[in-house]
Amino acid sequence: MAAVGERFFWLRDGLEIRHGRLLVAGHDADQLAREHGTPVYVYDLARIGAKLQALRAALDGAGLRHVVRFAVKANHQPQVLAVVRSLDAGIDASSPGEVELAAQQGFTREQISFTGTNLSERDLDALLPTGVHVNLDLLSQLRRFGRRAPGRTVGIRVNPRAGGAHAGGGETLYSGAKPTKFGIYREDLDQALAIAREHRLTIDTVHMHVGDGYLNDGLDGFEAAVERLAGIAAQLIDAGCPIAEVNTGGGLGIPQAPGERPLDLDAWAAILARHLAGLGVTVSCEPGDFLVKDSAVLLCEVITVEQRLGTAFVGLDAGWNVMPDKFVYDVSPDIVLCRAVDAEPAGPVTVAGHINEGDDLFAEDHPMPPLAEGDIVAMMDVGGYHQAMSSTHCLRPHAASVFL
């Protein structure tokens, strides 16, 4: 058997096992499910604040002038955004709708940074009147923005062809050897500068997003990207651009499987300082998943326990419509029995949802203790992206939320 620390890799302050039962922010998870109904997301808001403060402490320790913005695409619950706002963090928005939401939740124009891709004229119709700072990541977008808003100040997202990813630090979908849809390549930087001069655009920010849930084994790839980003920033400064901010994007990860260790934030911040401190700029980052993923669990009722051709199936009253992250990123959450978290597994099970699609499976060959219909199970570390991407497929409703 794996050691407790490995088997329950998600244990933390506010998420514990007491007398065999799962507690979230001191509340019994099984009782919460029976009180509020299922499926239900249960958030520990204090966890979000603690993660944000830890990130800032690492940046302070590295001696950097910094800004932290929350990538609102990860979670747009008003209660979550209230925590972010209370700690004076900003917002990273990637659509006009997210800009509008941030403004509605009390964030000022100066606190909102927009970085999107494939912006349409309709997008610009919505964005330009807000006055928020916009980072553009394609030459065509730079040209379109310049025609619509000559003389404005903008940032550019660049693609350094390197980055950090989950699971071994491999290549991400954002930046690598294979061309992606994100960011202006260094080979096209002169063309970007020419477009900016043509439309009297001032480039004051250089931005990248090259991370995908990376941990310590992804830091080498991340450092390669930061080193190239620093070179691009220096090139822009030499070209006369008043670069005030270098934005290193998001992608910081959390452990998602036994044996994985939390990201060393001091090592991460040291990379930023090593390559960017000499530029005399503000260094910003835009974490999403990192701040909220381990702030929530999803509680579900076991509806079916049945052997099917020798395979044990556990059917839940939730489907991928309420937790689609697994089906987008192919990472299964840990799933535990709330009344007996540390009970010995009886064998592997397939955990299935109630959506009428064959691939609505949360996990296969997942070790679980003996289960009974009516039990409550928890899916761990689901505070990021899951609820934000939920749908009403098959006209199944969205899951409820409880905030502790």
Secondary structure, 3 states (H helix, E strand, C coil): CCCHHHHCCCCECCEEEECCEEEECCEEHHHHHHHHCCCEEEECHHHHHHHHHHHHHHHHHCCCCEEEEEEHHHCCCHHHHHHHHHCCCEEEECCHHHHHHHHHCCCCHHHEEEECCCCCHHHHHHHHHHCCEEEECCHHHHHHHHHHCCCCEEEEEEECCCCEECCCCCCCCCCCCCCCCCCEEHHHHHHHHHHHHHCCCEEEEEECCCEECECHHHHHHHHHHHHHHHHHHHHHHHCCCCCCEEECCCCECCCCCCCCCCCCHHHHHHHHHHHHHHHCCEEEECCCHHHHHHHEEEEEEEEEEEEECCEEEEEECCCCCCCCHHHHHCCCCCEEECCCCCCCCCEEEEEECCCCCCCCEEEEEEEECCCCCCCEEEECCCCCCCHHHCCCHHHCCCCEEEEC
